[in-house]
Structures are given as structure tokens and as C-alpha cells.
Amino acid sequence: MTLLGWEPREDVALGWQEAERRLGFVFPEDYKQLMTAFGTGLFDDFVGLVSPAEDEVAFDEFEREFAEALELAGERVARGTLPHCLWPEPGGIIPWGGAGDGVTLFWRTESDDPDDWTVVYCDDDFSRWEEYRGGAPAFLLDLLAGRITSDLLAFEPVQHPEFTPAGSEDEEPESPPPPNPRIWQAVLGNRKVAAPHDLSAEIASATGVAATRSEVDWSAVEDRLGILFPADYKAVADHFGPGDFLGIRLVVPGAANEDYRFERLAEDVYERVRVKRPLPAPFHPETGGAIPWGSTVLGHTFFWVPLHENPDEWPVVMLYPGFGAQAKWGLSASNLLLAHISGRGQEVGMLPDPAQIAGPDRPLFVSGR
């Protein structure tokens, strides 16, 4: 702060505990102090940082960049060309900022104590890597002071570096792009659910959970919401009710617990994309919009995409936190849930590892009634 001549701020609107709860990890203390003092902005027009605790808009931006960086890194992991593993694997890397022309900054979480995490960074192709044996603020200070020699960071230090807070140019905020109904078709083509469609009976057998009394009048719900739900989803909801399948939360219309209520998830999703729409596609209740039916504690959201008249043919898409990246399958909801609880989730795409979102001794299903 002395180097930059900056007067520290004192407050964050969202708060660090809430940001950490949503993201699923604890930030290093020195980073939290740095971002509380400065907030979102540019350090000497070279290092750009977004404070996840600043407010809802900043959190969404951090979450989007976080998910996109992990997705791109994950593609290199799949090819066997990344020299690091990804969070939440032990020692995995976590993105926290960007610099220069496409450089992504990560923490390497080689310690259980976030205050011991060190910095690694890579070029825009994730092919060349360098490391800094210190934390984020120390890295930033040494970079601005000209004490870092790097082949990736083409930075020329100046005598009086500056910090430019976000929005300081008094620019009009960008409006989210209008939804384009053709986006889902472009992303998914004419993809339909592959047979078998309804695996609700297999899920019931695998979990050993006895059927509960259904609390959903599907005819009335579908009339009220204007949605014809897939039959396999209705069968699973009728048998189990709302709840968690090894960390995948199944929401149900009209659930007494609002955390498991379909309407609540749909409203939350739509509110987020109204503010910022990283993927310029429609979401329910927009025409042709993707319809959410589940989520994970790590921030993934599962949707049906209504490409066809028959809801039993709707393919499932999983959007990462920030909604800027997706994994897609020709699967029904019950097919995906069965793959997840049976340990075959990685065979169908980028499903979260159950160990990431549920304890090793957790039951296959926990009711959310």
C-alpha cells in the first residue's frame, strides 16, 4: 500500500466467510487483507485481481474466471500435459488472478495451511510455467518493485506504480448480451437422451432407500410452471423426494425446505444470468431456456435443455460456477445420478468426484425434506 500510495478500505459487502463457503476453500490471510484493502482493480495496468468478497457482482466475476481457468487447465490434465494437479486434489492449483498478456496466476496448495500456499503461473496456452516461492501479496510487491525475473511476465517496473480500482473510469457498465435461443442448438446440436432413459428403479435398488409418499401433484405443478418434466425425474422425485445423492442436490417443485425447492433454484439461476450472462443462451423462464434440476456444493448446476417436444429426450448439461463453461451429455437425470452414485461418473464427462462434494462415509442418499 505504501508503494502504491493507496489508502486502505475497511469493508467488504459480501464477506470472506460467505465467499469461502460458496467456493469451498479458505483463502490465505494475507490475500484477504490485500483484497479487503484494495478491492477489485488493476495493479499498474498489469495485474488484474477480482475480490470475491467485495459484492455479488465481483463474486460472480471471480467465480466465472475461476471456473474458466480450471476448465482450461483440466483440458491439459486430460491430455497429460499439465505439470500440476487441480484443486481440490491434494496440492492442486487454485486460480486467483491474471497478469499481462494472458498469464494466469495460481496458488499451489501443497500445504493444509492456506497461509503457506505459494504462487505458480502460466502462459495463455497453459504450456509454460514459472513459480514464486511466496504468497500472492509478496509476489505482487516483488513484481511491482522489479525483483522478479521472468520469461512470461513482460513487465517494466516504474518508480511510482499505481492501482486503478474497478469502475474508476466512470464507464457505463456493460449490459449482459441478450439471450439467443439458437445458442443451445449450436452447443448441443440435435442431441437427445440415449437409451435407457429411466433408471429410477436402479437408483432405488442401489441406494436401498424405501419409497416415500410423493408430495407432488405433477399435473398441477406442470400447469402452474408451464413445464412438462421428464418422466424419469418425476419417478426419482416421487420415490425419494428432495435430497442429496452423494453431494448432487436434487430439487423438487414445492419442497417444504426451500434449499431443495425447484422454484428457488430456478429463481436464483435466472437472477444471476439477468445480472451477468457469460453464456448468451436463454434460461428458464425465457423461451427455449435451460431448466435447472440440481446443483452441487461446489457450485455446479445441472440443467435440462428443451431441444425437443418430448421432455424425455431433453439432454442434461452441467454448467460450472459462473456459467461460462459446460459439460454436456446425452443422458437423462436418472442416468447421470446413477453413474454418480455408482462411481462411474468420470466415465460420462466432467462430473465432480463424489469425494470432493461428500464425505467418504456419507450415505448414497440424504433426504432434504
Summary of the structure (lengths in Angstrom):
residues: 369
radius of gyration: 22.3
end to end distance: 49.9
largest distance: 71.2
contacts: 1143
relative contact order: 0.12
helix: 34%
strand: 17%
